[in-house]
Every structure is written in structure tokens, then in C-alpha cells.
Amino acid sequence: SGHKIALTTGPSGLVFDCVIYRGSPNDKTLARPLMERQRDIYGSVPTQIAFDGGFASAENLAELKASGIEDVVFTKARGIPTADMASSRSVYEDLRDFRAGIEGDIAYLKNGFGLGRCLRRGWEGFKAFVWSCVLSANLFTFARRRRERERAST
């Protein structure tokens, strides 16, 4: 059996936070704790957030909106109207597309840094492996962006 990893990313492609869960808890139970974690780390909740479809529920939408998040988008949110999630159709589409881009970030971690298969043993080994993949990917992204800036300035 595997474990669940919840990543918080931004438009830069950097992973800002990573939560590693033992086993595979239901995504619907994680939306509020993940939002509260962001509030604890950054001192406020984000104004916009995009989740995978597994997090979608009317209860999560209501709780996240009540916490101060203006736009909460779930991909494949059956039964939740788009107008309830986002302030406009274009905001909904932007956040939905952003969430689709996160799939690329996940593939980058899996294919580029081996996150798809952990060869370390035990819970502590698994956590260390995940964090080493995240750190390596972030350092590589920093280096790539710096190189792009240097090339653009010459």
C-alpha cells in the first residue's frame, strides 16, 4: 500500500509545501486541513485555490469560502455549479487550467526525480525520499530560471 502526498505549488513550478500522509486518506477530508496549514505558514489564506476533483464536495466549498478564499475550483466537480466556485467563468477556467498544469509538475517530480517509486525502506525513509525529490526539483527549477534570466540579459 502507498502513501499520499499533497503538494502546494505556484505559477513558478516551485513546490511551496508538501504534506505526506501515511496510507491514503480520502481527499475530501484533507481540503480544510491543507488550507489551515497554508494559513499557519503564510499568515493568511490564499485568495484563489485549485484542487483535484477528489477534493470536491459542497461542504469543502462552503468551508473554504467561509475561510476567506474567494475562488475555490475543483476539477471534475460534479454537482457543483461553476458560478459557486469562482467569481467568473474566466477565473474558473484559469484556475482549472492552472490545476491541469500541476499535473505537469507532478510528472516532473516522478519522471525527473524518481518520485514515482521510492526505494527507501520504512516511513522515515519514505518521507526523506519525498523531501529530497521536492528539494532537488526546486533547486533545479531555481537554476533553470536563473540561467534563462542570464541568457535573456545578454
Beta strands, then each sheet from edge to edge (+ up, - down):
strand 1: 4-9
strand 2: 15-21
strand 3: 48-51
strand 4: 71-74
sheet 1: 1+ 2-
sheet 2: 3+ 4+
end
